[in-house]
Amino acid sequence: IEDIHHFETKESLTSLLTKNGKRYIVDYTLEELEALLQPQNFFRINRKIILHIQAIKKVKNYSNSRLIVSADRIQGDEQIVSRERVVEFKKWLDI
């Protein structure tokens, strides 16, 4: 678990990315993974990504009450936390 950086869905395939950059296809949807993963370690920031808490480098405000999360190994190194998940995400991080 501590080697997992994040899970992402792209083109109907769900993959696991490790901290050292290896990618593995998994036979679970993000919805199924949410139920299996420890909520203190993982959070689904949007419809495409479940992120490990240790993968987060920086969180900053974005327009329309959303947040941007910076993390290595994510396409573009930044992802937007969906508006519906911002309050829960802040509680999860204890912000």
Beta strands, then each sheet from edge to edge (+ up, - down):
strand 1: 4-10
strand 2: 13-18
strand 3: 23-26
strand 4: 42-44
strand 5: 49-52
strand 6: 58-62
strand 7: 66-70
strand 8: 78-81
sheet 1: 3+ 2- 1+ 5- 4+
sheet 2: 6+ 7- 8+
end
